[in-house]
Amino acid sequence: MVLVRVPTRMALPFDTQPGANPADPKALAILAKTIYRELRASGYAERDVMALAGELLGIIATEVKGRRTPRND
């Protein structure tokens, strides 16, 4: 038997209208909780969520590192 996850549409807890401030700390906290709850409700284990968080941090670190300019010492 093969189990297949059916992707569900995730409701985003903030306004996506132009002019909305996506950097609002409350909106980001709500988004993080929503993503966590959706993942857990979809059957992902805590370790899976932690692995996802690690992957996201790795992607962000690579992106930021790529934008850094070398210092002239």
RAPE-V581183 format. One record per backbone hydrogen bond with DSSP energy under -1.0 kcal/mol. CO is the residue of the C=O (numbers start at 1). NH is the residue of the N-H. E is the energy in kcal/mol with one decimal. If there is no record, write none. Layout:
CO	NH	E
CO	NH	E
This chain:
17	20	-2.0
21	24	-1.5
24	28	-2.4
25	29	-2.2
26	30	-2.4
27	31	-2.5
28	32	-2.5
29	33	-2.3
30	34	-2.5
31	35	-2.8
32	36	-2.4
33	37	-2.8
34	38	-2.7
35	39	-2.6
36	40	-2.7
37	41	-2.7
38	42	-1.4
39	44	-2.3
40	43	-1.4
45	49	-1.9
46	50	-2.4
47	51	-2.2
48	52	-2.3
49	53	-2.4
50	54	-2.3
51	55	-2.3
52	56	-2.6
53	57	-2.4
54	58	-2.2
55	59	-2.2
56	60	-2.5
57	61	-2.8
58	62	-2.2
59	63	-2.2
60	64	-2.8
61	65	-2.7
62	66	-2.0
